[in-house]
Amino acid sequence: MFPKNQYLFRVHDQVVLDSIAFNEALDEFRFRPVSLREARRVGWAPPAGKRSEALSHEIQRHMLLTMLRQERLLPASVVNEEVAERADERKAAEGQPLSRRERQLLKEQVMDELLPQAFTQTKRFELWWDTANRIVGIHAGSRKAAEEALDLLRQSLGSLKVTPLATKTPPSRGMTQWLSDPGSRPASLLLGDQVELRAAEDDGVLRAKSVDLDSEEMQSLLENGRQAAKMGIGIEGLARFQLHDDLSIKGLQFDDKLLDEASQADDGDDPIVRFETDFALWSDAMSKVIASLLEWLGGEADPSAPTP
């Protein structure tokens, strides 16, 4: 299990995690499927899936949690169609249209009736916590979903001060510099072949894949004032990925040597050992990736300081 996306956060509290107390706190918010009358529910689930009941795995001060979110799929169009049909029937029977209040009550009634019949959809979100460096990375499809996992962690622990990880040099400025000035690139930085450039005056977005980022055409676009909003880069020996201007990491592909080490590890055919071996390898690599990004982008920004 290797993550593809990571939204990064700084944990400001010096949290002392007692293993027994921590897992008891998680267990209070263990995931349970939605009832017939519930629209959605979130909760913690075993990261190793059905192979284990443990709600957390900790290896060398790296912790892994899994949040599940289950929702009943009740499209607004289905609800609105049923409401319109019933509203027309009542209008015909009563001789006058429904008031706004009556229509709202009708909509609530329709939703209550249809919700138990709706299919459910379950999504999984991984929360990695580097407790030594006080960094949290969340494997999610959007920042909103990542924040939802943080909210559940905060609720489970009672409180937790967390802010998005930020650098003194904004990622957009750093990526633009690396593109326009090859001499400014860190020695271990690997340039990818995709980029998203935005104009200074909201003049549209240019997206390019499988291109030479050192081409004359690319340099011309940069000279006209465009800034890199995301760019494919890599760190030698660790991973390749797309770095975004909010410091999120997407499309993670770990180095082949790392993947080979994972596949060749002796796990004794124990799926839990295999799971924890993979976690130990990729979490260590991610810590190194983040350390490199912070170094390349001038260090970590003070979250209370104004954005440059």
Residue pairs with C-beta under 8 A, 6 or more apart in sequence:
1 47
1 126
1 275
1 278
1 279
2 252
2 254
2 259
2 278
2 282
3 126
3 128
3 137
3 139
3 252
3 282
3 286
4 139
4 250
4 251
4 252
5 139
5 140
5 141
5 248
5 249
5 250
5 251
5 252
6 128
6 137
6 138
6 139
6 248
6 249
6 250
6 252
6 286
7 137
7 138
7 140
7 143
7 146
7 164
7 248
8 135
8 136
8 137
8 164
8 165
8 247
8 248
8 249
8 290
9 135
9 136
9 137
9 138
9 146
9 150
9 162
9 163
9 164
9 165
10 134
10 135
10 136
10 162
10 163
10 164
10 165
10 166
10 300
10 303
11 129
11 134
11 135
11 136
11 160
11 161
11 162
12 134
12 161
12 162
12 163
12 303
13 159
13 160
13 161
14 134
15 131
15 157
15 160
17 63
17 131
19 58
22 56
22 157
23 54
23 55
23 56
25 156
25 157
25 158
26 44
26 55
26 56
26 65
26 156
27 44
27 55
28 156
29 43
29 44
29 152
29 155
29 156
30 43
30 44
30 45
30 55
31 41
31 42
31 43
31 44
31 45
31 67
31 68
31 70
32 41
32 43
33 41
33 70
33 120
34 40
34 41
34 70
34 71
34 72
34 120
36 115
36 116
37 112
37 115
37 116
38 72
38 115
39 71
39 72
39 74
39 115
40 69
40 70
40 71
40 72
41 69
41 70
42 67
42 68
42 69
42 70
42 148
42 152
43 67
43 68
43 152
44 55
44 65
44 66
44 67
44 68
44 152
44 156
45 55
45 66
45 67
45 68
45 124
46 52
46 53
46 54
46 55
46 66
47 54
47 55
47 56
47 57
47 64
47 65
47 66
47 126
47 275
47 279
48 54
48 57
48 271
48 272
48 275
51 271
51 272
51 275
52 272
55 65
55 66
56 63
56 64
56 65
57 63
57 64
57 275
57 276
57 279
58 64
58 131
59 276
59 279
59 280
59 283
60 280
60 283
60 284
61 130
61 131
61 132
62 128
62 129
62 130
62 131
62 132
62 279
62 280
62 283
62 284
62 287
63 128
63 129
63 131
64 126
64 127
64 128
64 129
64 279
64 283
65 126
65 127
65 129
65 153
66 124
66 125
66 126
66 127
67 124
67 125
67 127
67 148
67 149
67 152
68 122
68 123
68 124
68 125
69 122
69 123
69 125
69 145
69 148
70 120
70 121
70 122
70 123
71 120
71 121
72 115
72 118
72 119
72 120
73 118
73 119
73 120
73 121
74 111
74 114
74 115
74 118
78 114
79 107
79 110
79 111
79 114
82 110
82 114
83 103
83 106
83 107
83 110
86 106
86 110
87 97
87 98
87 103
87 106
90 98
90 106
91 97
91 98
98 106
123 145
125 138
125 139
125 140
125 145
125 146
125 148
125 149
126 138
126 139
127 136
127 137
127 138
127 139
127 149
127 150
127 153
128 136
128 137
128 138
128 139
128 283
128 286
129 135
129 136
130 136
130 137
130 283
130 286
130 287
133 287
133 290
133 291
135 165
135 287
135 290
136 150
136 153
136 162
137 286
137 290
138 145
138 146
138 149
138 150
140 146
140 149
143 246
143 248
150 160
150 162
153 160
154 160
154 162
163 303
164 246
164 247
165 247
165 290
165 300
166 247
166 300
166 301
166 303
167 174
167 247
167 293
167 294
167 297
167 298
167 299
167 300
167 301
168 297
168 298
168 299
168 300
168 301
168 308
169 297
169 298
170 245
170 297
170 307
170 308
171 243
171 244
171 245
171 246
171 247
171 297
172 227
172 228
172 229
172 245
173 227
174 296
174 297
174 298
175 228
175 230
175 231
175 233
175 243
175 245
176 222
176 227
176 228
177 184
178 184
178 185
178 189
178 191
178 231
178 233
179 195
179 213
179 218
179 222
179 228
179 231
180 219
180 222
180 223
182 214
185 191
186 292
186 295
186 296
188 235
188 236
188 237
188 292
189 233
189 234
189 235
189 236
189 296
190 233
190 234
190 235
190 236
190 240
191 213
191 214
191 232
191 233
191 234
192 213
192 231
192 232
192 233
192 234
192 240
192 242
193 209
193 210
193 211
193 212
193 213
193 232
194 207
194 208
194 209
194 210
194 211
194 231
194 232
194 242
195 207
195 208
195 211
195 213
195 218
195 228
195 230
195 231
195 232
196 205
196 206
196 207
196 208
196 228
196 229
196 230
196 231
197 205
197 206
197 208
197 221
197 222
197 226
197 227
197 228
197 229
198 204
198 205
198 206
198 226
198 227
198 229
199 205
199 224
199 225
199 226
199 227
200 225
200 226
200 227
205 229
206 221
206 226
208 218
211 218
212 218
213 231
228 245
229 244
229 245
230 242
230 243
230 244
230 245
230 250
231 242
231 243
232 240
232 241
232 242
232 243
232 251
233 240
233 241
233 242
233 243
234 240
234 241
235 288
235 289
235 292
237 255
237 257
238 254
238 255
238 258
238 285
238 288
238 289
238 292
239 252
239 253
239 254
239 255
239 258
239 285
239 286
239 289
240 251
240 252
240 253
240 255
241 249
241 250
241 251
241 252
241 253
241 289
242 249
242 250
242 251
243 249
243 293
244 250
247 293
249 289
254 282
254 285
255 285
258 281
258 282
258 285
261 281
262 277
262 278
262 281
265 274
265 277
267 273
267 274
267 277
294 300
